[in-house]
Amino acid sequence: MGRQSEFSREEKVAAVQLVTEGGRTVLSVANEYRVHENTIYKWRSQFQTNPEQAFSGQQGGTAMDEAERIKRRVQELEYEVEFLKKVSAYFARNPQGSTR
């Protein structure tokens, strides 16, 4: 789950409009709103995809959101597998049950 945004829908739309219609750079708007410039790019993308539903909280997970979630989960599982390989190699070299 994502965290709740501190910006209202109107503020996000205004930020996007500053970039798209106001001739401002993404970096300058990001600095003004005190967010990372990637946030502005994401807002712009959401707004361009579906202006009526953007930032309303009612939009269901898009295919892109689902793909990102799956990629993150795969990466987590790959880290876990790598960790388990290291742990099993450690225990193979240092058996716990030997008392000699």
Buried (B, 14 or more C-beta within 10 A) or exposed (E): EEEEBEBEEEBBBBBBBBBEEEEBEBEBBBEEBEBEBEBBBEBBEBBEEEEEEBBEEEBEEEEEEEEEEEEEEEEEEEEEEEEEEEEEEEEEEEEEEEEE
